[in-house]
Amino acid sequence: QFPGGLQRFWARPDAVGTGDTAWADILLSYKASRLRLRQDLQGAFANHDFDRVISMKSDWEQNLQMPSGLIEDQHRKLVVGQKLIPGACFRHKKFDYRGVILGFDPWCTCPTAWRARWVPNRPAGEAQPFYYCLVDERDRAGRQSRYVAEENLESCEFVFPVEAELVNALFVRSDQLGGYLPGPQLEQALVSQRSTGKFSL
């Protein structure tokens, strides 16, 4: 900030971590395995296989999908976001709006000017996963979506069900899970991300 009150923001041309394909592969594979567990859990509920439900709920809480051979920092990052997968409901820690996660990036992929303005505590702030989210229209009117840093999201089943016009088009509702599972269009976008590295609907 200059003496006259003018503020200037800056950021590196590329976010820290950009291009780390090994980390991207680890994160994408881990989130996919967590999502598969939720899908299997929904199937167990549908089949009234409650022994399997109990077993899979335990697997979910114990985070048994953690890959082997991780360095300490990678392990920590996965643990922090272990419940933040597509279809999970959340509350924004800072702005208190509710929503549901569509997808994610391993690091902030927004342009430099956006990161300079909206991502504090750079460079670490832009190196964390960022999530594409639908916002509950009771909190923000008008079909809003947001790109949110992981540190600002709190997984919260009490948010369910989210009221947003696009929820029914992109998700399958699961009362038993207290959240959603990806519908066909979103599922295809997530599968495509595994091969291209980019999330796009």
C-alpha positions in Angstrom: 0.0 0.0 0.0 1.3 3.4 -1.0 1.1 6.5 1.2 -1.7 7.9 -0.9 -3.8 4.8 -0.1 -3.3 3.1 -3.5 -2.9 -0.7 -3.1 -1.0 -3.0 -5.6 -1.2 -6.7 -5.5 1.3 -9.1 -7.0 1.7 -12.9 -7.6 4.1 -15.1 -9.5 3.2 -15.9 -13.1 2.5 -19.5 -12.1 1.2 -20.7 -8.8 3.6 -22.6 -6.6 3.3 -26.3 -7.4 2.1 -25.8 -11.0 3.2 -28.6 -13.2 3.9 -31.1 -10.3 2.3 -34.0 -12.2 3.4 -36.5 -9.6 1.5 -34.7 -6.8 -1.5 -34.1 -9.2 -1.7 -37.9 -9.9 -1.5 -38.7 -6.2 -4.3 -36.3 -5.3 -6.6 -37.2 -8.2 -6.2 -41.0 -7.5 -6.8 -40.5 -3.8 -9.9 -38.4 -4.3 -11.2 -40.9 -6.9 -10.7 -43.8 -4.4 -12.5 -41.8 -1.7 -15.4 -41.1 -4.1 -15.6 -44.8 -5.1 -15.9 -45.7 -1.4 -18.8 -43.3 -1.0 -20.5 -44.8 -4.1 -20.0 -48.3 -2.8 -21.4 -47.2 0.6 -24.5 -45.8 -1.1 -24.8 -49.2 -2.9 -24.6 -51.0 0.4 -27.4 -48.8 1.8 -29.5 -49.5 -1.2 -29.1 -53.2 -0.8 -29.7 -53.0 3.0 -26.3 -54.7 3.6 -25.8 -53.0 6.9 -22.8 -55.1 7.9 -21.0 -53.7 4.8 -22.3 -50.2 5.6 -20.7 -50.4 9.0 -17.4 -51.7 7.6 -17.3 -49.0 4.9 -18.2 -46.2 7.3 -15.2 -47.4 9.4 -13.0 -47.4 6.3 -14.1 -43.9 5.5 -13.4 -42.5 8.9 -10.1 -44.4 9.2 -9.0 -43.0 5.8 -7.8 -46.4 4.6 -7.5 -45.2 1.0 -4.2 -43.4 1.8 -1.6 -44.3 -0.7 1.7 -45.8 0.4 5.1 -44.2 -0.2 4.1 -40.6 0.5 6.4 -38.0 1.9 5.2 -36.3 5.1 3.9 -33.2 3.4 1.9 -35.1 0.9 0.3 -37.2 3.6 -0.6 -34.1 5.6 -2.2 -32.5 2.6 -4.3 -35.6 1.8 -5.5 -35.9 5.4 -6.5 -32.2 5.5 -8.8 -32.6 2.5 -9.9 -36.2 3.1 -13.7 -35.4 3.3 -13.6 -32.8 0.5 -14.7 -34.8 -2.5 -17.2 -34.1 -5.3 -20.7 -34.3 -3.8 -19.6 -33.4 -0.3 -21.5 -30.5 1.4 -19.6 -27.8 3.1 -19.7 -24.5 4.9 -17.3 -21.7 4.0 -15.3 -20.9 7.1 -14.9 -17.2 6.3 -18.1 -16.2 4.5 -20.4 -18.8 6.1 -22.2 -19.8 2.9 -23.2 -23.4 2.3 -22.6 -25.4 -0.9 -21.5 -28.6 -2.5 -18.2 -29.5 -4.2 -18.2 -30.1 -7.9 -14.5 -30.8 -8.5 -11.0 -29.6 -7.6 -7.5 -28.7 -8.8 -4.3 -29.7 -7.1 -3.3 -26.0 -6.9 -4.9 -22.6 -7.9 -5.2 -22.4 -11.7 -6.6 -18.9 -11.9 -4.7 -16.2 -13.7 -2.0 -14.1 -12.0 -4.2 -11.1 -11.4 -7.0 -13.1 -9.8 -4.5 -14.9 -7.5 -2.8 -11.5 -6.6 -6.2 -10.1 -5.5 -7.9 -13.1 -3.9 -5.3 -15.5 -2.6 -3.7 -14.3 0.6 -0.6 -15.8 2.1 1.1 -16.5 -1.2 2.9 -18.6 -2.2 1.6 -21.3 0.2 -2.0 -20.2 -0.3 -2.0 -20.9 -4.0 -0.2 -24.2 -3.7 -3.1 -25.9 -1.8 -6.0 -27.6 -3.6 -8.8 -25.4 -4.8 -12.4 -26.5 -5.2 -15.1 -25.8 -7.8 -18.3 -25.3 -5.7 -22.0 -24.7 -6.2 -23.4 -22.2 -3.6 -26.6 -22.7 -1.8 -29.1 -20.1 -3.2 -30.5 -19.4 0.3 -27.1 -17.8 1.0 -26.2 -16.3 -2.4 -29.0 -15.8 -4.9 -28.6 -16.5 -8.6 -26.9 -19.8 -9.5 -23.5 -18.9 -8.1 -20.4 -21.0 -8.3 -17.1 -20.3 -6.5 -13.5 -21.4 -6.7 -12.5 -21.9 -3.1 -9.2 -22.7 -1.3 -9.2 -25.9 0.7 -8.3 -24.0 3.9 -11.7 -22.1 3.7 -13.9 -25.3 3.4 -15.4 -27.2 6.2 -17.1 -30.5 5.4 -20.6 -30.4 6.9 -23.4 -32.9 6.5 -25.8 -30.6 8.2 -25.8 -28.4 5.1 -27.5 -31.1 3.2 -29.7 -30.7 1.2 -28.2 -27.8 -0.8 -30.7 -25.6 -2.6 -29.2 -24.7 -6.0 -30.8 -25.1 -9.4 -27.9 -27.0 -10.9 -27.7 -29.6 -8.0 -30.3 -31.9 -9.6 -28.7 -31.6 -13.0 -25.2 -32.6 -11.8 -25.7 -34.8 -8.8 -27.6 -37.8 -7.5 -29.0 -37.1 -4.0 -28.1 -39.5 -1.2 -30.0 -39.0 2.1 -28.1 -41.8 3.7 -24.7 -40.1 3.0 -25.9 -36.7 3.9 -24.7 -35.4 0.5 -24.5 -36.2 -3.2 -22.8 -38.4 -5.7 -21.8 -37.2 -9.2 -24.4 -37.6 -11.9 -23.4 -38.8 -15.4 -22.2 -35.4 -16.7 -20.1 -34.6 -13.6 -18.8 -38.2 -13.5 -17.6 -37.9 -17.1 -15.8 -34.6 -16.2 -14.0 -36.2 -13.3 -12.9 -39.2 -15.4 -11.7 -36.8 -18.1 -9.7 -34.9 -15.5 -7.8 -38.0 -14.7 -6.4 -38.1 -18.2 -6.1 -34.4 -19.1 -5.3 -32.9 -15.7 -8.0 -30.3 -16.2 -11.5 -30.1 -14.6 -14.1 -28.8 -17.0 -17.9 -29.1 -17.2 
